[in-house]
Amino acid sequence: MRTLHWYYDFVSPYAYLQSTRLNDFAEQVVVRCHPVLFAGMLAHHGHKGPAEIPGKRRFTYEHVAWLAERNGIVLRMPRLHPFNPLPLLRLAVLFDSPSDLVSRLFRYVWVEGHLPDETEHWQALLAELDVRPGELENPELKQVLRDDTQAAIEAGVFGVPTCELDGQLIWGFEATPMVLAKIAGDPFFESDAIRAAHAVGDGVRRRAP
């Protein structure tokens, strides 16, 4: 069976939305989840995140709320965003990121509305998972996350959520139908249309500030 690699960061509401579709993917492919630090990708490419641009920030939250409602997905925004996702990412790395755990951690933020800095709720989550707080400070754990983020960047991943299947990268929750089409062997991916898309040359480039 083919393997679909799913790259995510808990800070992304769009990754949360797509996390609710992982079981749909898993009906036809093996899903392998990869936690990555989205901020590291932004730094690598010299980009700002959506929530770092005032007008885009407001629309992003409106868009996420709209998408959740239209897709029947439960959503409760956390009190602050962006937030530091590192404790959650390290927790995922600790367990080698199985999809059921990944979904649980997404629900902690985007369904229950909690953040890692909320001591009472965070301690309850760690107890539920039988994890001691000090385990997340393991230098090897931190290095795995750094290495995995760098490996994703080198593989061409530039944002989250991103799916990779058979060498094809597909980014964003809104592209979920495209992921399902790729899984199903849609002929588009071998068509003249996609070859024409790949053949577009570089045009005018802005000068770096």
DRENMAR-821674 format. One record per residue: residue number from 0; x, y, z of N, C-alpha, C in turn; residue in one letter. Coordinates in steps of 0.05 Angstrom, whole numbers, plus 5000, padded with zeros to 4 digits. Layout:
N
nr	n_X	n_Y	n_Z	ca_X	ca_Y	ca_Z	c_X	c_Y	c_Z	rest
NUM	X	Y	Z	X	Y	Z	X	Y	Z	a $
...
//
This chain:
209
nr	n_X	n_Y	n_Z	ca_X	ca_Y	ca_Z	c_X	c_Y	c_Z	rest
0	5017	4976	5000	5000	5000	5000	5018	5025	5000	m $
1	5009	5045	4985	5024	5070	4984	5024	5085	5010	r $
2	5044	5101	5015	5046	5117	5039	5042	5147	5033	t $
3	5023	5159	5047	5019	5188	5045	5033	5201	5069	l $
4	5051	5219	5064	5065	5234	5086	5050	5260	5091	h $
5	5042	5264	5116	5026	5288	5123	5043	5305	5142	w $
6	5049	5329	5134	5065	5348	5149	5047	5368	5163	y $
7	5051	5372	5188	5033	5389	5203	5047	5404	5226	y $
8	5034	5425	5236	5042	5439	5261	5016	5446	5275	d $
9	5015	5441	5301	4991	5446	5316	4983	5476	5316	f $
10	5001	5494	5310	4994	5522	5309	4975	5529	5286	v $
11	4974	5512	5266	4958	5518	5242	4929	5508	5245	s $
12	4910	5527	5243	4882	5518	5244	4875	5502	5219	p $
13	4888	5509	5196	4883	5494	5172	4893	5465	5174	y $
14	4915	5461	5188	4924	5433	5193	4904	5419	5211	a $
15	4893	5433	5231	4872	5420	5247	4849	5411	5230	y $
16	4839	5429	5212	4817	5422	5195	4823	5397	5179	l $
17	4847	5396	5167	4853	5372	5151	4858	5347	5168	q $
18	4866	5351	5194	4870	5328	5211	4844	5312	5215	s $
19	4821	5326	5211	4796	5312	5214	4790	5294	5190	t $
20	4806	5296	5169	4802	5280	5145	4822	5257	5142	r $
21	4840	5254	5162	4861	5233	5160	4849	5205	5156	l $
22	4827	5200	5170	4815	5173	5167	4805	5169	5138	n $
23	4796	5190	5125	4788	5187	5097	4812	5179	5080	d $
24	4835	5192	5085	4859	5185	5070	4867	5156	5076	f $
25	4865	5148	5101	4875	5122	5110	4858	5098	5099	a $
26	4836	5104	5086	4820	5082	5074	4835	5070	5051	e $
27	4853	5085	5038	4866	5075	5013	4896	5077	5014	q $
28	4908	5091	5033	4937	5093	5036	4945	5092	5065	v $
29	4970	5086	5070	4981	5088	5097	4987	5118	5102	v $
30	4978	5129	5124	4983	5157	5130	5006	5158	5151	v $
31	5027	5172	5144	5049	5176	5163	5050	5206	5170	r $
32	5047	5212	5195	5046	5240	5204	5073	5250	5212	c $
33	5080	5275	5203	5106	5286	5209	5102	5314	5222	h $
34	5108	5316	5248	5107	5343	5261	5131	5360	5252	p $
35	5125	5385	5245	5146	5403	5236	5141	5430	5249	v $
36	5161	5447	5251	5158	5474	5263	5153	5493	5240	l $
37	5128	5502	5237	5120	5520	5216	5137	5546	5217	f $
38	5143	5556	5241	5159	5580	5243	5186	5576	5231	a $
39	5197	5552	5233	5223	5547	5220	5222	5548	5190	g $
40	5200	5540	5179	5196	5542	5150	5193	5571	5141	m $
41	5178	5586	5157	5175	5615	5150	5202	5629	5151	l $
42	5218	5623	5172	5244	5635	5174	5262	5627	5150	a $
43	5261	5602	5142	5277	5593	5120	5271	5607	5094	h $
44	5245	5612	5090	5237	5625	5065	5234	5655	5067	h $
45	5239	5666	5091	5236	5695	5095	5208	5705	5092	g $
46	5189	5689	5101	5160	5696	5100	5149	5703	5127	h $
47	5127	5718	5127	5111	5722	5151	5088	5702	5151	k $
48	5080	5694	5175	5057	5677	5177	5031	5693	5173	g $
49	5009	5680	5166	4984	5694	5162	4975	5711	5185	p $
50	4981	5702	5209	4972	5718	5233	4991	5741	5240	a $
51	5013	5744	5224	5031	5766	5229	5026	5790	5211	e $
52	5006	5788	5194	4997	5810	5177	4969	5818	5185	i $
53	4966	5842	5197	4940	5849	5210	4915	5843	5194	p $
54	4913	5852	5169	4889	5847	5153	4886	5818	5147	g $
55	4908	5804	5141	4906	5776	5135	4899	5760	5160	k $
56	4909	5769	5183	4903	5755	5208	4873	5753	5212	r $
57	4859	5776	5210	4830	5777	5214	4816	5758	5194	r $
58	4824	5760	5169	4810	5744	5149	4816	5714	5154	f $
59	4841	5708	5162	4848	5680	5167	4829	5667	5187	t $
60	4824	5681	5209	4806	5669	5229	4777	5668	5219	y $
61	4769	5688	5204	4742	5687	5192	4740	5663	5173	e $
62	4761	5660	5157	4761	5638	5137	4760	5611	5150	h $
63	4777	5608	5171	4777	5582	5185	4750	5576	5197	v $
64	4738	5596	5210	4711	5592	5221	4691	5585	5200	a $
65	4693	5598	5177	4674	5592	5155	4678	5564	5144	w $
66	4704	5556	5140	4709	5529	5131	4700	5508	5150	l $
67	4704	5512	5176	4695	5493	5196	4665	5490	5196	a $
68	4651	5512	5194	4622	5511	5194	4612	5497	5169	e $
69	4623	5504	5146	4614	5492	5121	4620	5462	5119	r $
70	4641	5453	5133	4649	5425	5131	4640	5409	5156	n $
71	4624	5421	5173	4614	5407	5197	4636	5399	5216	g $
72	4656	5416	5219	4679	5410	5237	4676	5427	5262	i $
73	4678	5414	5285	4677	5429	5310	4702	5446	5313	v $
74	4699	5472	5319	4722	5490	5322	4717	5509	5346	l $
75	4737	5510	5363	4737	5530	5385	4764	5543	5385	r $
76	4765	5568	5378	4790	5582	5376	4803	5585	5404	m $
77	4830	5581	5405	4844	5586	5431	4844	5616	5437	p $
78	4850	5622	5462	4848	5650	5471	4869	5668	5458	r $
79	4892	5656	5449	4914	5670	5437	4923	5655	5412	l $
80	4932	5670	5392	4943	5658	5369	4959	5679	5354	h $
81	4983	5673	5344	4997	5648	5346	5005	5642	5375	p $
82	5012	5617	5380	5022	5608	5406	5047	5591	5401	f $
83	5061	5584	5422	5085	5567	5420	5076	5538	5419	n $
84	5079	5525	5395	5070	5497	5393	5091	5477	5401	p $
85	5115	5485	5409	5137	5466	5413	5130	5444	5433	l $
86	5117	5450	5456	5110	5428	5474	5093	5406	5461	p $
87	5074	5415	5445	5056	5396	5431	5071	5381	5410	l $
88	5089	5394	5395	5104	5381	5374	5123	5360	5387	l $
89	5136	5367	5409	5154	5348	5422	5138	5325	5433	r $
90	5114	5330	5442	5097	5308	5452	5091	5289	5429	l $
91	5085	5299	5406	5080	5282	5383	5105	5266	5375	a $
92	5129	5279	5376	5154	5266	5369	5159	5243	5389	v $
93	5153	5248	5415	5158	5229	5436	5144	5202	5430	l $
94	5120	5204	5418	5104	5180	5412	5107	5171	5383	f $
95	5125	5184	5368	5129	5178	5339	5104	5185	5323	d $
96	5088	5203	5332	5067	5217	5317	5046	5198	5305	s $
97	5034	5180	5320	5012	5164	5309	4988	5182	5304	p $
98	4972	5176	5284	4950	5194	5276	4930	5198	5298	s $
99	4924	5177	5315	4905	5181	5336	4915	5200	5357	d $
100	4940	5200	5364	4952	5219	5383	4952	5247	5370	l $
101	4959	5249	5345	4959	5275	5332	4932	5287	5333	v $
102	4911	5272	5327	4884	5282	5328	4877	5291	5357	s $
103	4886	5276	5377	4880	5283	5404	4893	5310	5411	r $
104	4917	5314	5403	4931	5339	5409	4919	5363	5393	l $
105	4910	5358	5369	4896	5380	5355	4870	5387	5369	f $
106	4856	5367	5380	4831	5373	5394	4836	5389	5419	r $
107	4859	5384	5432	4866	5399	5456	4866	5429	5451	y $
108	4876	5437	5428	4877	5465	5421	4851	5475	5407	v $
109	4843	5461	5386	4823	5472	5368	4795	5462	5373	w $
110	4791	5444	5392	4764	5436	5401	4759	5444	5430	v $
111	4779	5438	5447	4777	5446	5475	4786	5475	5480	e $
112	4801	5486	5462	4809	5514	5464	4832	5519	5483	g $
113	4848	5498	5489	4869	5501	5509	4897	5505	5495	h $
114	4916	5516	5511	4943	5521	5502	4962	5507	5521	l $
115	4987	5502	5511	5006	5488	5529	5014	5504	5554	p $
116	5009	5531	5554	5017	5547	5577	4995	5548	5598	d $
117	4973	5534	5594	4952	5532	5614	4958	5508	5632	e $
118	4971	5514	5654	4983	5493	5671	4964	5470	5678	t $
119	4941	5477	5688	4922	5456	5697	4914	5438	5674	e $
120	4906	5450	5652	4898	5433	5629	4921	5418	5617	h $
121	4945	5430	5616	4968	5417	5605	4976	5393	5622	w $
122	4977	5397	5648	4983	5375	5666	4963	5352	5663	q $
123	4938	5359	5660	4918	5338	5656	4923	5322	5630	a $
124	4931	5337	5609	4937	5323	5584	4961	5304	5587	l $
125	4982	5314	5600	5005	5297	5604	4998	5273	5621	l $
126	4982	5276	5641	4973	5254	5658	4957	5233	5641	a $
127	4940	5244	5625	4924	5226	5607	4942	5209	5589	e $
128	4964	5221	5581	4983	5207	5563	5005	5193	5578	l $
129	5005	5195	5605	5026	5183	5622	5054	5193	5614	d $
130	5056	5219	5612	5081	5232	5606	5090	5250	5628	v $
131	5115	5249	5636	5126	5267	5656	5136	5292	5642	r $
132	5131	5316	5653	5138	5341	5640	5167	5342	5631	p $
133	5185	5331	5647	5213	5332	5640	5221	5317	5615	g $
134	5204	5298	5608	5210	5282	5584	5211	5300	5559	e $
135	5196	5321	5559	5195	5338	5535	5219	5357	5532	l $
136	5236	5357	5553	5260	5373	5552	5285	5357	5543	e $
137	5281	5333	5535	5303	5316	5526	5316	5328	5501	n $
138	5342	5334	5502	5355	5346	5478	5352	5330	5453	p $
139	5352	5303	5455	5349	5287	5432	5322	5290	5419	e $
140	5301	5294	5435	5274	5299	5425	5273	5325	5410	l $
141	5286	5345	5421	5287	5372	5408	5301	5370	5381	k $
142	5323	5354	5381	5339	5352	5356	5323	5337	5334	q $
143	5308	5317	5342	5292	5303	5322	5272	5322	5309	v $
144	5260	5339	5324	5241	5359	5312	5256	5378	5293	l $
145	5279	5387	5301	5295	5405	5284	5302	5391	5258	r $
146	5312	5366	5261	5320	5350	5237	5297	5345	5219	d $
147	5274	5338	5231	5250	5332	5214	5240	5356	5199	d $
148	5242	5379	5213	5234	5404	5199	5252	5410	5176	t $
149	5278	5407	5180	5297	5412	5159	5294	5393	5136	q $
150	5289	5367	5143	5284	5347	5122	5260	5354	5105	a $
151	5239	5364	5118	5215	5372	5104	5220	5395	5085	a $
152	5236	5415	5095	5243	5438	5078	5258	5428	5054	i $
153	5277	5410	5058	5294	5400	5036	5277	5384	5016	e $
154	5255	5373	5026	5237	5358	5008	5217	5376	4993	a $
155	5219	5402	4998	5202	5421	4984	5178	5430	4999	g $
156	5174	5421	5023	5151	5429	5039	5155	5458	5048	v $
157	5136	5475	5043	5138	5503	5050	5117	5513	5070	f $
158	5097	5496	5075	5076	5505	5093	5061	5481	5104	g $
159	5042	5486	5121	5026	5464	5133	4996	5472	5131	v $
160	4979	5451	5127	4986	5423	5123	4996	5417	5095	p $
161	5014	5398	5092	5022	5389	5066	5021	5359	5065	t $
162	5010	5348	5043	5010	5320	5038	5030	5314	5016	c $
163	5045	5292	5019	5063	5282	4998	5055	5254	4991	e $
164	5049	5249	4966	5042	5222	4957	5054	5218	4929	l $
165	5070	5197	4927	5083	5190	4901	5098	5214	4889	d $
166	5111	5229	4907	5127	5252	4899	5112	5278	4894	g $
167	5086	5277	4896	5069	5300	4892	5063	5314	4918	q $
168	5070	5340	4921	5063	5356	4944	5037	5370	4940	l $
169	5019	5369	4960	4993	5382	4958	4989	5397	4984	i $
170	4987	5423	4983	4987	5441	5006	4959	5452	5012	w $
171	4952	5452	5037	4929	5467	5046	4903	5450	5050	g $
172	4887	5458	5069	4862	5444	5074	4843	5445	5050	f $
173	4843	5469	5037	4825	5472	5014	4832	5454	4991	e $
174	4856	5443	4991	4865	5425	4970	4859	5395	4977	a $
175	4844	5391	4998	4837	5363	5006	4825	5347	4984	t $
176	4806	5359	4968	4795	5344	4945	4817	5335	4925	p $
177	4838	5352	4922	4860	5345	4905	4876	5321	4916	m $
178	4879	5320	4943	4892	5298	4956	4877	5272	4950	v $
179	4850	5273	4954	4834	5250	4950	4835	5241	4921	l $
180	4837	5260	4902	4839	5253	4874	4866	5239	4869	a $
181	4887	5249	4881	4913	5237	4877	4913	5208	4888	k $
182	4901	5205	4912	4899	5178	4924	4885	5159	4905	i $
183	4863	5169	4892	4847	5152	4875	4858	5148	4847	a $
184	4881	5160	4841	4894	5156	4815	4882	5173	4793	g $
185	4872	5196	4800	4860	5214	4780	4880	5219	4757	d $
186	4871	5217	4732	4889	5221	4709	4900	5249	4706	p $
187	4888	5268	4721	4898	5296	4719	4928	5297	4725	f $
188	4938	5280	4743	4966	5281	4751	4985	5271	4730	f $
189	4975	5260	4708	4992	5252	4686	4983	5266	4660	e $
190	4968	5288	4664	4956	5302	4641	4973	5324	4629	s $
191	4964	5333	4605	4977	5356	4593	4973	5381	4611	d $
192	4951	5382	4625	4945	5406	4641	4966	5409	4663	a $
193	4973	5388	4677	4993	5391	4698	5021	5394	4687	i $
194	5026	5382	4664	5052	5387	4651	5055	5416	4643	r $
195	5033	5428	4634	5034	5456	4627	5039	5473	4651	a $
196	5027	5466	4674	5031	5480	4699	5061	5479	4707	a $
197	5073	5455	4703	5101	5452	4711	5120	5467	4692	h $
198	5110	5474	4668	5128	5486	4648	5129	5517	4650	a $
199	5113	5529	4668	5112	5558	4670	5139	5568	4680	v $
200	5151	5587	4666	5177	5597	4673	5176	5620	4694	g $
201	5199	5626	4706	5201	5648	4725	5197	5674	4710	d $
202	5181	5692	4722	5178	5719	4711	5192	5740	4727	g $
203	5179	5763	4730	5190	5785	4745	5192	5777	4775	v $
204	5215	5783	4787	5219	5778	4816	5223	5805	4830	r $
205	5210	5807	4854	5214	5831	4870	5242	5831	4882	r $
206	5253	5855	4885	5279	5857	4898	5275	5853	4928	r $
207	5295	5840	4940	5294	5836	4969	5295	5864	4983	a $
208	5280	5868	5004	5281	5894	5018	5308	5899	5031	p $
//
